[in-house]
Amino acid sequence: MKESLLEILRCPLDKHELELEDAEYADDGEEVVSGVLVCSECGERYPIEDGIPNLLPPDMREETPA
């Protein structure tokens, strides 16, 4: 995931901005490969795994990876 996506990504629950936390970058230093997106309003956390943010609401996420 490119960090520039933070400009357009929003929390699916309340449409507020998301902040990047605990980011790990690819070898090129540009792609975020893991971390957490946190809503600035409600505090909901959305994981980033293998460079893909999971923006499903918490009740729709699987607890274990596929």
The 8 nearest C-alpha neighbors of each residue, nearest first, counted from 0:
[[1, 50, 31, 30, 51, 2, 32, 4],
 [0, 2, 30, 3, 4, 31, 29, 5],
 [1, 3, 4, 5, 0, 31, 30, 29],
 [2, 4, 5, 1, 6, 7, 0, 8],
 [5, 3, 6, 2, 7, 1, 8, 0],
 [6, 4, 8, 3, 7, 2, 17, 18],
 [5, 7, 4, 3, 8, 16, 2, 9],
 [6, 8, 5, 4, 9, 3, 16, 17],
 [9, 7, 5, 4, 6, 17, 16, 10],
 [10, 8, 16, 14, 15, 17, 11, 7],
 [9, 11, 14, 15, 12, 13, 38, 17],
 [12, 10, 14, 13, 9, 54, 56, 55],
 [11, 13, 10, 14, 56, 15, 41, 43],
 [12, 14, 15, 10, 11, 41, 40, 9],
 [15, 13, 10, 9, 11, 12, 16, 8],
 [16, 14, 10, 9, 13, 40, 38, 39],
 [17, 15, 9, 39, 38, 10, 18, 14],
 [16, 18, 38, 37, 36, 9, 39, 10],
 [19, 17, 37, 36, 38, 20, 39, 16],
 [18, 20, 36, 35, 37, 22, 17, 21],
 [21, 19, 35, 22, 34, 36, 18, 37],
 [22, 20, 34, 35, 23, 19, 33, 36],
 [23, 21, 34, 20, 33, 31, 24, 19],
 [24, 22, 33, 31, 32, 34, 21, 25],
 [23, 25, 31, 28, 32, 30, 22, 26],
 [24, 26, 28, 30, 27, 32, 31, 29],
 [25, 27, 28, 24, 29, 30, 23, 32],
 [26, 28, 25, 29, 30, 24, 31, 32],
 [29, 27, 24, 26, 25, 30, 31, 23],
 [28, 30, 27, 1, 24, 31, 25, 2],
 [31, 29, 1, 0, 25, 24, 32, 28],
 [30, 32, 24, 0, 50, 33, 23, 1],
 [33, 31, 50, 49, 24, 23, 25, 30],
 [34, 32, 47, 48, 23, 22, 31, 50],
 [35, 33, 22, 21, 47, 20, 46, 23],
 [34, 36, 46, 20, 45, 47, 19, 21],
 [35, 37, 19, 45, 18, 17, 44, 20],
 [38, 36, 44, 18, 17, 43, 42, 39],
 [37, 39, 17, 42, 43, 40, 41, 10],
 [38, 40, 16, 17, 42, 37, 41, 15],
 [41, 39, 38, 42, 15, 16, 13, 43],
 [40, 42, 43, 38, 39, 13, 15, 12],
 [43, 41, 38, 40, 37, 39, 44, 17],
 [42, 44, 38, 41, 37, 45, 10, 57],
 [45, 43, 37, 36, 42, 35, 46, 38],
 [44, 46, 36, 35, 53, 54, 37, 43],
 [47, 45, 35, 53, 52, 34, 36, 48],
 [46, 48, 52, 33, 34, 51, 35, 50],
 [47, 49, 33, 50, 51, 32, 46, 52],
 [50, 48, 32, 51, 33, 47, 31, 52],
 [49, 51, 32, 0, 48, 31, 33, 47],
 [52, 50, 47, 48, 49, 0, 53, 32],
 [53, 51, 47, 46, 54, 48, 50, 45],
 [54, 52, 55, 46, 45, 47, 51, 48],
 [55, 53, 45, 52, 56, 11, 10, 46],
 [54, 56, 53, 59, 60, 57, 11, 45],
 [55, 57, 59, 58, 54, 60, 11, 12],
 [58, 56, 59, 60, 55, 45, 43, 44],
 [57, 59, 56, 60, 55, 61, 62, 54],
 [60, 58, 57, 56, 55, 61, 62, 54],
 [61, 59, 57, 58, 55, 62, 56, 53],
 [60, 62, 63, 59, 64, 58, 65, 57],
 [61, 63, 60, 64, 59, 65, 57, 58],
 [62, 64, 61, 65, 60, 59, 48, 46],
 [65, 63, 62, 61, 60, 48, 53, 46],
 [64, 63, 61, 62, 60, 48, 49, 53]]
